Amino acid sequence: MHKGGILCIVGARPNFMKIAPIIKALRAGPAPISAKIVHTGQHYDTAMNKQFFEDLGIPHPDINLEVGSGSHAVQTAEVMRRFEPVLDQEQPAAILVVGDVNSTIACALVASKKGIAVIHVEAGLRSFDRGMPEEINRVLTDQISDLLYTTERAALANLTREGIDPTRVHFVGNVMIDTLHHNLAKAIPAADTLADTGIDLAQGYAVLTLHRPSNVDDEATLRNLLETVNLVSQRVPVAFPLHPRTKGRIEHFKLDGLLASGKIFILPPIGYLHMLGLMREAKLVLTDSGGIQEETTALGVPCLTLRNNTERPITVDEGTNIIVGQSRAKILAATEDILATGGKAGRVPEYWDGHAAERIAEHLHAWLNTRPAAAA
Ligand code: UD1
């Protein structure tokens, strides 16, 4: 890479669908911006990682830090330790980080201390729940970012409240929805993904994803959720792609029996194109993921969020999302309503139009040209 290009950081599953359109947009056009991909290795299983690069056509990472798992401190520190020499070697004009995972804050922190500009995509989202590790990552990353690209207009108020100069904030829309638009035609039909389950597609199905520490690390909370899912499955079969963290917790607490209703169908973590097809055809989605709240809103599929808050309020205000927490009564009532009426109608938010990454590339191009080391 010529000095003055951009290092784009990915680490964990939700980063991959955000970086794919950005890389493409940066490298496109008559004056491409030099960009390299650094993979921290936070997620390393094929199903959590390699499959997404293939599905999304992301070029191989130029640099892999191979940090793997660990406590938050160990994982964050290891990314920082291994990323520093990469910065010394590459001397980019800026690094670009996405989302809110440990790799995001770790790389942002190293770069900012070295005086290298930090660009944060998906800035300004706030759950106002500091018990959530991602909320800490969001707040801190935004504080040390030089350019902040937002997915919804409400993010600007969150950032200015925290003292961030609004001239650094740019509303561009949602790059994750760029990826959704780009891949919808290639989505794998649910019939293929569910072929071995015996689910009668004519009757419909629900999709469940669960991985937040607040939902899966506490035995009583996880037990309550799985018992509730068991009840949901009496009404509509549930397809459940199982995150490694959740799998581990279910085994540890010996809760496997709660999944044996005969109507809950466990799948391994599935690739992006499988998940897209599965969500698109679902009657409803139950999730504690951030990205899935957005994807269901873009698809117009009802979503029940198994958390007490969301950092993505636009999915509730404008989209199909309902916050139900861990309340059995709310989950069952909302399920009944969706099965009876199809759920609340939503609309697709502003700038979730498939062109967010192009807006970023256009803005970055102009911005880089004002910097001492110009874009390659
Ligand atoms: C991380 C992100 C979260 C994101 C999620 C998506 C942070 C703080 N959290 O949480 O925001 O929604 O990814 O998946 O960064 N593991 C594997 N194989 C892998 C990756 C992880 O077995 O490829 C295991 C780890 O050993 C660990 C557990 O899964 O026991 C959790 O992984 P980790 O990356 O620490 O956090 P996530 O819960 O995945």
Boltz pocket constraint, residues with backbone or C-beta under 6 A from the ligand:
constraints:
  - pocket:
      binder: B
      contacts: [[A, 12], [A, 13], [A, 14], [A, 42], [A, 43], [A, 44], [A, 45], [A, 46], [A, 48], [A, 49], [A, 69], [A, 70], [A, 100], [A, 101], [A, 102], [A, 103], [A, 133], [A, 134], [A, 211], [A, 243], [A, 244], [A, 245], [A, 248], [A, 289], [A, 290]]
      max_distance: 6.0
